[in-house]
Amino acid sequence: MLSDAGGRIGSVYGVYDEDAGVDIRGRFLIDPDGVIQAMEILTPPVGRNVAELIRQIKAFQHVRKTKGAEATPSGWQPGKVTLKPGPNLVGKVWEVWKPEMAF
């Protein structure tokens, strides 16, 4: 989290509203190499989900730790099933990953 008086950082990330003189709420997950891995921009009337943010951070950390050998499916939690990316997974995600909740 940071404060951005004057909008210098917000301008770089495209979230500074010059007319209002404020940054629009935005979150950017930046990896240790400085690469943006995820971003979310929300207007003030919409709340944020801190639990989802933490889940995503843990998922990105897991993928980085495995050097991309594992991928985390939607809603993944630490200790749960991961996916092994590759040609054998294409078109078969639902056969490999059986989510606990049905849609």
C-alpha distances in whole Angstrom, upper triangle without the diagonal:
4,7,10,13,16,14,15,12,12,16,16,14,16,14,15,18,20,23,20,19,15,13,13,11,10,8,10,11,12,15,16,18,16,17,15,16,15,13,14,14,15,17,16,19,18,16,14,15,13,16,16,13,14,17,16,14,17,20,18,19,22,23,22,24,27,27,27,30,29,27,25,27,25,24,24,24,24,28,29,31,29,31,33,32,36,39,40,37,37,38,39,35,37,39,37,34,36,33,33,33,35,34
4,6,10,12,11,12,9,10,14,14,13,15,13,14,16,18,21,19,16,13,11,13,11,11,10,11,13,14,17,18,19,16,18,16,18,17,15,15,15,16,17,17,20,20,18,16,18,16,19,20,16,17,21,19,18,21,23,21,22,25,26,25,27,30,29,30,33,32,30,28,30,28,27,28,27,28,31,32,34,33,34,36,35,38,41,43,40,40,41,42,38,40,43,40,38,39,36,37,36,39,38
4,6,9,9,10,9,10,13,14,14,15,13,12,15,16,18,16,13,10,9,12,11,12,13,14,16,17,20,21,23,19,21,19,21,20,17,17,16,17,17,16,20,20,19,18,20,18,22,22,19,21,24,23,21,24,26,25,25,29,30,28,30,33,33,33,36,35,33,32,33,31,30,31,30,31,35,36,38,36,38,39,38,41,44,46,43,43,44,44,41,42,45,43,41,42,39,40,39,41,40
4,6,5,7,6,7,10,11,12,13,11,9,12,13,16,14,11,8,8,11,11,12,13,14,17,17,21,22,22,19,20,19,21,20,17,17,16,17,17,16,20,21,20,19,22,21,24,24,21,23,26,24,23,26,28,26,27,30,31,29,32,35,33,34,37,36,34,33,34,32,32,33,32,33,37,38,39,37,39,40,39,41,44,46,43,43,44,45,42,43,46,44,42,43,40,41,41,42,41
4,6,8,9,9,11,13,14,15,13,10,12,12,14,12,9,8,9,13,14,15,17,18,21,21,24,25,26,22,24,22,25,23,21,20,18,19,18,18,21,22,22,22,25,24,27,27,24,26,29,28,26,30,32,30,30,34,34,33,35,38,37,37,41,40,38,36,38,36,35,36,36,37,41,41,43,41,42,44,42,45,48,50,47,46,47,48,45,47,50,48,45,47,44,45,44,45,44
4,6,8,9,9,12,14,14,12,9,10,9,12,11,7,8,9,13,15,16,18,19,22,22,25,26,27,23,24,22,25,24,21,21,19,20,19,19,22,24,24,24,27,26,30,29,26,28,31,29,28,32,33,31,32,36,36,34,37,40,38,38,42,41,39,38,39,37,37,38,38,39,43,43,44,42,43,45,43,45,48,50,47,46,48,49,46,47,51,49,46,48,45,46,45,47,45
4,6,5,6,9,10,10,9,6,8,8,11,11,7,7,6,10,12,13,15,16,19,19,23,24,24,20,21,19,22,21,18,18,15,17,16,17,21,21,22,21,24,24,27,26,23,26,29,26,25,29,30,28,29,33,32,31,34,37,35,35,39,38,35,34,35,33,33,35,35,36,40,40,41,39,40,41,39,42,44,46,43,43,44,45,42,44,47,46,43,44,42,43,42,44,42
4,6,5,7,9,10,10,8,11,11,14,14,11,10,9,13,14,14,16,16,18,18,21,22,22,18,19,18,21,20,18,19,17,19,19,20,24,24,24,23,26,25,29,28,24,26,29,27,25,29,30,27,29,32,32,30,33,35,34,34,37,37,35,34,35,34,34,35,35,36,40,40,41,39,39,40,39,41,43,46,43,42,44,45,42,44,47,45,43,45,43,44,43,45,43
4,5,5,7,9,9,8,12,12,16,16,13,11,9,12,12,11,12,12,15,14,17,18,18,15,16,14,18,17,15,16,14,17,18,19,22,22,22,21,23,22,25,24,21,23,25,23,22,25,26,23,25,28,28,26,29,32,30,30,34,33,31,30,32,30,31,31,32,32,36,36,37,35,36,37,35,37,40,42,40,39,40,42,39,41,44,42,40,41,39,41,40,41,40
4,5,5,6,5,5,8,10,13,13,10,8,6,8,9,9,11,11,15,15,18,20,20,16,17,14,17,16,13,13,11,14,14,15,19,19,19,18,21,21,24,23,20,22,25,22,21,25,26,23,25,29,28,27,30,32,31,30,34,33,31,30,31,29,29,30,31,32,36,36,37,35,35,36,35,37,39,41,39,38,39,40,37,39,42,41,38,40,37,39,38,39,37
4,5,5,6,5,8,9,12,13,11,10,8,10,12,12,14,14,17,17,20,22,21,17,17,16,19,18,15,15,13,16,16,18,21,21,22,21,24,24,27,26,23,25,28,25,24,28,28,26,28,31,30,29,32,34,32,32,35,35,32,32,33,31,32,33,34,35,38,38,39,37,37,38,36,38,40,42,40,38,40,41,39,41,44,42,40,42,40,41,40,41,39
4,6,8,8,12,12,16,17,14,13,11,13,14,12,13,12,15,14,17,19,18,14,14,13,16,16,14,15,14,17,18,20,23,23,23,22,24,24,27,25,22,24,26,23,22,26,26,23,25,28,27,26,29,31,29,29,32,32,30,30,31,30,30,31,32,33,37,37,37,34,34,35,33,35,37,40,37,36,38,39,37,39,42,40,38,40,38,40,40,41,39
4,6,8,11,13,16,16,15,13,10,10,11,9,10,9,12,12,15,18,17,13,13,10,13,12,10,11,10,14,15,17,21,20,20,19,21,21,23,21,19,21,23,20,19,23,23,20,23,26,25,23,27,29,27,26,30,29,27,26,27,26,27,28,29,30,33,33,34,31,31,32,30,32,35,37,34,33,35,36,33,36,39,37,35,37,35,37,36,37,35
4,6,9,11,14,14,13,12,9,9,11,9,12,11,15,15,19,21,21,17,16,13,16,14,11,12,10,13,13,16,19,19,20,19,22,22,25,23,20,23,25,22,22,26,25,23,25,28,27,26,30,32,30,29,32,31,29,28,29,27,28,29,31,32,36,35,36,33,33,34,32,34,36,38,36,34,35,37,34,36,40,38,36,38,36,38,36,37,35
4,6,9,12,12,11,9,5,5,7,7,10,11,15,16,20,22,22,18,18,15,17,15,11,10,8,10,10,12,16,16,17,16,19,20,23,21,19,22,24,21,21,25,25,23,26,28,28,27,30,32,31,30,33,32,29,28,29,27,27,29,30,31,35,35,35,33,34,35,33,35,37,39,37,35,36,38,35,36,40,39,36,38,35,37,35,36,34
4,6,9,9,7,6,4,6,9,10,13,14,18,19,22,24,24,21,20,18,20,18,15,14,11,12,12,13,17,17,19,18,22,22,26,24,22,25,27,24,24,28,28,26,29,32,31,30,33,36,34,33,37,36,33,32,32,30,31,32,33,35,38,38,39,37,37,39,37,39,41,43,40,39,40,41,39,40,44,42,40,41,39,40,39,40,37
4,6,6,6,5,6,7,10,12,15,17,21,22,26,28,28,24,24,21,23,21,17,16,12,13,11,12,16,17,19,19,23,24,27,26,24,27,29,27,27,31,31,29,32,35,34,34,37,39,37,36,40,38,35,34,34,32,32,34,35,37,41,40,41,39,40,41,39,42,43,45,42,41,42,43,40,42,45,44,42,43,40,41,40,41,38
4,6,5,7,8,10,14,15,19,20,24,24,28,30,30,26,26,23,26,24,20,19,16,17,15,16,19,21,22,23,27,27,31,30,27,30,32,30,30,34,34,32,35,38,37,36,39,41,40,39,43,41,39,38,38,36,36,38,39,40,44,44,45,43,43,44,42,44,46,48,45,44,45,46,44,45,49,48,45,46,44,45,44,44,42
4,6,8,10,12,15,17,21,23,26,28,31,33,33,29,29,26,29,26,23,21,18,17,15,16,18,20,23,24,28,29,32,31,29,32,34,32,33,36,37,35,37,40,40,39,42,44,43,42,45,44,41,40,40,37,37,40,41,42,46,46,47,45,45,47,45,47,48,51,47,46,46,48,45,47,50,49,47,48,45,46,44,45,42
4,6,8,10,13,16,19,21,25,27,30,32,33,29,29,26,28,25,22,20,16,16,13,13,16,18,20,21,25,26,30,29,27,30,32,31,31,35,35,34,36,39,38,38,41,43,42,41,45,43,40,39,38,36,36,38,39,41,44,44,45,44,44,46,44,47,48,50,47,46,46,48,45,46,49,49,46,47,44,45,43,44,41
4,7,10,13,15,18,20,24,25,29,30,31,27,27,25,27,25,21,20,17,17,15,14,18,20,21,22,25,26,29,29,26,29,32,30,30,34,34,33,34,38,37,37,40,42,41,40,44,42,40,38,38,36,36,38,38,40,44,44,45,43,44,45,44,46,48,50,47,46,47,48,45,46,50,49,46,47,44,45,44,45,42
4,7,9,12,15,17,21,22,26,27,28,24,25,22,24,22,18,17,14,13,12,11,15,17,18,18,22,22,26,25,23,26,28,26,26,30,31,29,31,34,34,34,36,39,38,37,41,39,36,35,35,33,32,34,35,36,40,40,41,40,41,42,41,43,46,47,44,43,44,45,42,43,47,45,43,44,41,42,40,41,39
4,6,8,11,13,17,18,22,24,25,21,21,18,20,18,14,13,10,11,10,10,14,15,16,16,19,19,23,22,19,22,25,23,23,26,27,26,28,31,30,30,33,35,34,33,37,35,33,31,32,29,29,31,31,33,37,37,38,36,37,39,37,40,42,44,41,40,40,42,39,40,43,42,39,40,37,38,37,38,36
4,6,10,12,16,18,22,24,25,22,21,18,19,16,13,10,7,7,6,8,11,12,13,13,16,17,21,20,18,21,23,21,21,25,26,24,27,29,29,29,32,34,33,32,35,34,31,29,29,26,26,28,29,31,35,34,36,34,35,37,35,38,40,41,38,37,38,39,36,37,40,39,36,37,34,35,34,35,33
4,7,10,14,16,20,22,24,20,20,16,17,14,11,8,6,5,6,7,10,10,10,9,13,13,17,16,14,17,19,18,18,22,22,21,24,26,26,27,29,31,31,30,33,31,28,26,26,24,23,25,26,28,31,31,32,31,32,34,33,36,38,39,36,35,36,37,34,35,38,37,34,35,32,32,31,32,30
4,7,10,13,16,19,20,17,16,13,14,11,7,6,4,6,9,10,13,12,11,10,12,13,16,14,12,15,17,15,15,19,19,18,20,23,23,23,26,28,27,26,30,28,25,23,24,21,21,23,24,25,29,29,30,28,29,31,30,32,35,36,33,32,33,34,31,32,35,34,31,32,30,31,30,31,29
4,7,10,13,16,17,14,14,10,11,8,5,5,7,9,12,13,16,13,12,10,11,11,14,12,9,12,14,12,12,15,16,15,17,20,20,20,22,24,24,23,26,25,22,20,21,19,19,20,20,22,26,26,27,25,26,28,27,30,32,34,31,30,31,32,29,30,33,32,29,30,27,29,28,30,28
4,6,10,13,14,11,10,7,8,6,4,7,9,12,15,17,19,17,16,13,14,13,15,13,10,12,14,11,11,14,15,12,15,18,17,17,20,22,21,20,24,22,20,19,20,19,19,19,20,21,25,25,26,24,24,26,25,27,30,32,29,29,30,31,28,29,32,30,28,30,27,29,28,30,29
4,7,10,11,9,8,6,6,5,6,9,12,15,18,20,22,19,18,14,14,13,14,12,9,10,12,9,7,11,11,9,11,14,14,13,16,18,17,17,20,19,17,16,18,17,17,17,18,18,22,22,23,21,22,23,22,25,28,29,27,27,28,29,26,28,30,28,26,28,25,27,27,29,28
4,7,8,6,5,4,6,7,9,12,15,18,21,23,25,23,21,18,18,16,18,16,13,13,15,12,10,13,13,10,11,14,14,12,15,18,16,16,20,19,18,18,20,20,20,19,20,20,23,24,25,22,23,23,22,25,28,30,27,28,30,30,27,29,32,29,27,30,28,30,30,32,31
4,5,5,5,6,7,9,12,15,18,21,25,26,28,26,24,21,20,18,19,17,14,14,15,12,10,12,12,8,9,12,11,9,12,14,13,14,17,17,16,16,19,20,20,19,19,18,22,22,23,20,21,21,20,23,26,28,26,27,29,29,26,29,31,28,26,29,27,29,30,32,32
4,5,7,10,10,13,15,19,21,24,28,29,31,29,27,24,23,21,21,20,17,16,18,15,12,14,15,11,10,13,13,10,12,15,13,15,18,19,18,19,22,23,23,22,21,20,23,24,25,22,23,23,22,25,28,30,28,29,32,32,29,32,34,31,29,32,30,32,33,35,35
4,6,9,10,14,16,20,22,25,28,30,33,30,29,26,25,24,24,23,19,19,20,17,15,17,17,13,13,15,14,11,14,16,13,15,18,19,19,20,23,24,25,23,24,23,25,26,27,24,24,23,22,24,27,30,28,28,31,32,29,32,34,31,30,33,32,34,35,37,36
4,7,9,12,13,17,19,22,25,27,30,28,27,24,24,22,23,21,18,19,20,17,15,17,17,14,14,17,16,13,16,19,16,17,21,21,20,21,24,24,25,24,24,24,27,28,28,25,25,25,24,26,29,31,29,29,32,33,30,33,35,32,31,34,32,34,35,37,36
4,6,9,11,15,17,21,24,26,29,26,25,22,22,21,22,20,17,18,19,15,14,16,16,12,13,16,14,12,16,17,15,15,19,19,18,19,21,21,23,22,23,23,26,26,26,23,23,23,21,23,26,28,26,26,28,29,27,30,32,30,28,31,30,32,32,34,33
4,6,7,11,14,17,20,23,25,23,22,19,19,18,20,17,14,16,17,13,12,15,14,11,13,16,14,13,17,18,17,16,20,19,17,18,19,19,20,20,21,22,25,25,25,22,22,23,21,23,26,28,26,25,27,28,26,28,31,29,27,29,28,30,30,31,30
4,7,11,14,17,21,23,25,22,21,18,18,17,18,15,12,14,14,10,10,12,11,8,11,13,11,11,15,16,14,13,17,16,14,14,16,16,17,16,18,19,22,21,21,18,18,19,18,20,23,25,22,22,24,25,22,25,27,25,23,26,24,26,27,28,27
4,7,10,14,17,19,21,18,18,15,14,14,15,12,10,12,12,9,9,13,11,9,12,15,13,14,17,18,17,16,19,18,15,14,15,14,15,16,17,19,22,21,22,19,19,21,19,22,24,26,23,23,24,25,22,24,27,25,23,25,23,25,25,26,25
4,7,10,14,16,18,15,15,12,13,14,15,13,10,13,14,11,12,15,14,13,16,18,17,17,21,22,21,20,23,21,18,17,18,16,17,18,20,21,25,24,24,22,23,24,23,25,28,29,26,26,27,28,25,26,29,28,25,27,25,27,26,27,26
4,7,10,13,14,12,12,9,11,12,14,12,10,14,14,12,13,17,16,15,18,20,20,20,23,25,24,23,26,24,20,19,19,16,17,19,20,22,26,25,25,24,24,26,25,28,30,31,28,27,28,29,25,27,30,29,26,27,25,26,25,26,24
4,7,10,12,10,11,10,12,14,17,14,13,16,18,15,17,20,20,19,22,24,23,24,27,28,28,26,29,27,24,22,22,20,20,22,23,26,29,28,29,27,28,30,28,31,33,34,31,30,31,32,29,30,33,32,29,30,28,29,28,29,26
4,6,8,6,8,8,11,13,16,14,13,17,18,17,18,22,21,21,24,26,26,27,29,31,31,29,32,30,26,24,23,21,20,23,24,27,30,29,30,29,30,32,31,34,35,37,33,32,32,33,30,31,34,33,30,31,28,29,27,28,26
4,6,6,8,10,14,16,19,18,17,20,22,20,22,25,25,25,27,30,30,30,33,35,34,33,36,33,30,28,27,24,24,26,27,30,34,33,34,33,33,36,34,37,39,40,37,36,35,36,33,34,38,37,34,34,31,32,30,31,28
4,6,7,10,13,15,19,18,17,21,22,22,23,26,27,26,29,31,31,32,35,36,36,35,38,35,32,30,29,26,25,28,28,31,34,34,35,34,35,38,37,40,42,43,39,38,38,39,36,36,40,39,36,36,33,33,31,32,30
4,7,10,13,16,19,18,18,21,23,22,24,27,27,28,30,32,32,33,36,38,38,36,39,36,33,30,29,25,24,27,28,31,34,33,35,34,36,38,37,40,42,43,39,38,38,38,35,35,39,38,35,35,31,32,29,30,28
4,7,10,13,15,15,15,18,19,19,21,24,24,24,27,29,29,30,33,34,34,33,35,32,29,26,25,22,21,24,24,27,31,30,31,31,32,35,34,37,38,39,36,35,34,35,32,31,35,35,31,31,28,28,26,27,24
4,7,10,12,12,12,15,17,17,19,21,22,22,25,26,27,28,31,32,33,31,34,31,28,25,24,20,19,22,22,25,28,27,29,29,30,33,33,36,38,39,35,35,34,35,31,31,34,34,30,30,26,26,24,26,24
4,6,9,9,9,12,13,13,15,17,18,19,21,23,24,25,27,29,29,28,30,27,24,21,21,18,16,19,19,21,25,24,26,26,27,30,30,33,35,36,32,32,32,32,29,29,32,31,28,28,24,24,23,25,23
4,6,5,6,9,10,11,13,15,16,17,19,20,21,23,25,26,27,26,28,25,22,19,18,15,13,15,15,18,21,21,23,23,25,28,28,31,34,34,30,30,30,30,26,26,30,28,25,25,21,21,20,22,21
4,5,5,6,9,10,11,12,14,15,17,18,20,21,23,25,26,25,27,24,22,19,19,16,14,15,14,16,20,20,22,22,25,27,28,31,34,34,31,31,32,31,27,28,31,29,25,26,22,22,21,24,23
4,5,5,6,9,10,11,12,14,15,17,18,20,21,23,24,23,25,22,20,16,16,14,11,12,11,13,17,17,19,19,22,25,26,29,32,32,29,30,30,29,25,25,28,26,22,22,19,19,18,21,21
4,5,5,6,9,10,10,12,14,15,16,18,20,21,22,21,23,20,17,14,13,11,9,10,10,13,16,16,18,17,20,23,23,26,29,29,26,26,26,26,22,22,25,24,20,20,17,17,17,19,19
4,5,5,6,9,10,11,12,14,15,17,18,20,21,20,22,20,17,14,15,13,11,12,12,14,17,17,19,19,21,23,23,27,29,30,27,27,28,27,24,25,27,25,22,23,20,21,20,23,22
4,5,5,6,9,10,11,12,14,15,16,19,20,19,21,19,17,14,15,14,12,11,10,11,15,16,18,17,20,22,23,27,30,30,27,28,29,28,24,25,28,25,22,23,20,20,21,23,24
4,5,5,6,9,10,11,12,14,15,17,18,17,19,16,14,11,12,10,8,8,7,8,12,12,14,14,16,19,20,24,27,27,23,25,25,24,21,21,24,21,18,19,16,17,17,20,20
4,5,5,6,8,10,11,12,14,15,16,15,17,14,12,9,11,10,9,9,9,10,14,14,15,14,16,18,18,22,25,25,22,23,24,23,20,21,23,21,18,20,17,18,19,21,21
4,5,5,6,9,10,11,12,14,15,15,17,15,13,11,14,13,12,11,11,11,14,15,17,15,17,19,19,23,26,27,24,25,26,26,22,24,26,24,21,22,20,21,22,25,25
4,6,5,6,9,10,10,12,14,14,16,13,12,10,12,13,11,9,8,7,11,12,14,13,15,17,18,22,25,26,23,24,26,25,21,23,24,22,19,20,18,19,21,23,24
4,5,5,6,9,10,11,12,11,13,10,8,6,9,10,9,7,7,7,11,11,12,10,12,14,15,18,22,22,19,21,22,21,18,19,21,18,16,18,16,18,19,21,22
4,5,5,6,9,10,10,10,12,10,9,8,11,12,13,11,11,11,14,14,15,12,14,15,15,18,22,22,20,21,23,22,19,21,23,20,18,21,19,21,22,24,25
4,6,5,6,9,10,10,13,11,11,10,14,15,15,12,12,10,13,14,15,13,15,16,16,20,23,24,22,23,26,25,22,24,25,22,20,22,21,23,24,27,27
4,5,5,6,9,9,10,8,8,8,12,14,14,10,10,8,10,11,12,10,12,13,14,17,21,21,19,21,23,22,19,21,22,19,17,20,19,20,22,25,26
4,5,5,6,5,7,6,6,7,11,13,14,11,12,11,13,13,13,9,10,11,11,14,18,19,17,18,21,20,17,20,21,18,16,19,19,21,23,25,25
4,5,5,6,9,9,10,11,15,17,17,15,15,14,15,16,16,13,14,13,14,17,20,21,20,21,24,23,21,23,25,21,20,23,23,25,26,28,29
4,5,8,9,9,11,12,16,18,19,15,15,12,14,15,15,13,14,14,15,18,22,22,21,23,25,24,22,24,25,22,21,23,23,25,27,29,30
4,5,5,6,9,11,15,18,18,15,15,13,14,14,14,11,11,10,12,14,18,19,17,20,23,21,19,22,22,19,18,21,21,24,26,28,29
4,6,8,10,13,16,19,20,17,18,16,17,18,17,13,13,11,11,14,17,19,18,20,23,22,20,23,24,20,20,24,24,26,28,30,31
4,5,7,10,13,16,18,15,17,16,16,16,15,11,10,9,8,11,14,16,14,16,19,19,17,20,21,17,17,21,21,24,26,27,28
4,7,10,13,17,18,16,17,16,16,15,13,10,8,6,7,9,13,13,12,15,18,17,15,19,19,15,16,19,20,23,25,26,27
4,7,10,13,15,12,13,12,12,12,10,6,5,5,6,10,13,13,12,14,17,15,13,16,16,13,12,16,16,19,21,23,24
4,6,10,12,9,12,12,13,11,9,6,5,6,6,10,14,14,11,13,15,14,11,14,15,12,11,14,14,17,19,20,21
4,7,8,6,8,9,11,9,8,5,6,9,10,13,16,16,13,15,16,15,11,13,15,12,10,13,12,14,16,18,18
4,6,5,9,11,12,10,8,7,7,10,11,14,16,16,12,14,14,13,9,10,13,11,8,10,9,12,13,14,15
4,5,9,12,14,11,11,10,11,14,14,17,19,19,15,16,16,15,11,12,15,13,10,11,9,11,11,13,12
4,6,10,12,10,11,11,13,16,17,20,23,22,18,19,19,18,14,14,17,15,12,12,9,10,10,12,13
4,7,9,6,8,8,10,14,15,19,21,20,17,19,19,18,14,14,16,14,11,12,9,11,12,15,16
4,6,6,8,9,13,16,18,21,24,23,20,22,23,21,17,17,19,17,13,14,12,12,14,17,18
4,6,9,9,13,15,18,21,25,24,21,23,24,22,19,20,21,18,15,16,14,14,17,20,22
4,7,9,12,15,18,21,24,23,20,23,24,22,18,19,19,16,14,15,14,14,17,20,22
4,7,10,13,16,19,22,20,18,20,21,18,15,15,16,13,10,11,10,10,13,16,19
4,7,10,13,16,19,17,14,17,18,15,12,12,13,9,7,9,9,11,14,16,18
4,7,9,13,16,14,12,15,16,14,11,12,13,9,8,11,11,13,16,18,19
4,6,9,12,11,8,11,13,11,8,11,11,8,7,11,12,15,17,18,19
4,6,10,9,7,10,13,11,10,13,13,9,10,14,16,19,21,22,23
4,7,8,6,8,11,11,10,13,14,11,12,16,17,20,22,23,23
4,5,6,7,11,11,11,15,14,12,14,18,20,23,25,25,25
4,5,5,9,10,11,14,14,13,15,19,21,25,26,25,26
4,6,8,8,9,12,11,10,13,16,19,22,24,23,24
4,6,5,6,9,9,8,10,13,16,19,21,20,21
4,5,7,10,11,10,12,15,17,21,22,21,21
4,6,8,9,10,12,14,16,20,20,18,18
4,6,5,6,9,11,13,17,18,17,17
4,5,5,6,8,10,14,15,14,15
4,5,5,6,8,12,12,11,12
4,6,7,10,13,15,14,15
4,6,10,13,15,15,16
4,6,9,11,12,14
4,6,9,9,11
4,5,7,9
4,7,10
4,7
4
